[in-house]
Amino acid sequence: MRYLLLIIAALLAPFANAHPGHDHGHWLSEPIHLLTLAAIAAVLVATGWAIRQGARKIRARSTIKQEK
């Protein structure tokens, strides 16, 4: 089911426009897209950091329980 949703999303993506007149020729188009990619990258980095911190806490708790 998940793969079906991914395929549908990939097939419909070229037709998705945020608004009429979505123009990649506009002078602000490139900086806006770069900022969007930077924001996505920042979210991914923050998510990875949070996962690592959570894993460290879980490992620390299991180590403490094993010592007792």
C-alpha positions in Angstrom: 0.0 0.0 0.0 2.8 2.4 0.9 4.5 1.8 -2.5 1.2 2.4 -4.3 1.0 5.8 -2.6 4.5 6.7 -3.5 4.0 5.7 -7.1 0.8 7.8 -7.3 2.5 10.8 -5.7 5.5 10.5 -8.1 3.1 10.3 -11.1 1.1 13.3 -10.0 4.0 15.5 -8.8 4.6 17.2 -12.1 1.0 18.5 -12.2 1.1 19.9 -8.6 1.5 23.7 -8.6 1.3 25.8 -5.5 -0.6 28.5 -7.4 -1.4 29.5 -11.0 1.6 31.0 -12.8 4.2 28.9 -11.0 7.1 30.2 -13.0 10.6 28.8 -12.7 11.9 31.7 -14.8 11.3 34.3 -12.1 14.4 35.8 -10.6 13.4 34.7 -7.1 12.6 31.2 -8.0 16.1 29.8 -7.5 16.7 31.4 -4.1 13.3 30.3 -2.8 13.9 26.7 -4.0 17.4 26.7 -2.4 15.9 28.0 0.9 13.2 25.3 0.8 15.9 22.6 0.3 17.9 24.2 3.1 14.9 24.0 5.4 14.3 20.4 4.5 17.9 19.6 5.2 17.7 21.3 8.6 14.7 19.3 9.5 16.5 16.1 8.5 19.6 17.0 10.5 17.5 17.9 13.6 15.5 14.7 13.3 18.8 12.7 13.1 20.2 14.5 16.1 17.0 13.9 18.1 17.1 10.2 17.2 20.7 9.9 18.3 20.0 11.7 21.6 17.0 9.4 22.3 19.1 6.3 21.5 21.8 7.5 23.9 19.3 7.9 26.7 17.8 4.5 26.1 21.3 2.9 26.1 22.2 4.8 29.3 19.0 3.5 31.0 19.6 -0.1 29.9 23.2 0.1 31.2 22.1 1.4 34.6 19.4 -1.3 34.9 22.0 -4.0 34.0 24.4 -2.7 36.7 21.8 -3.0 39.4 
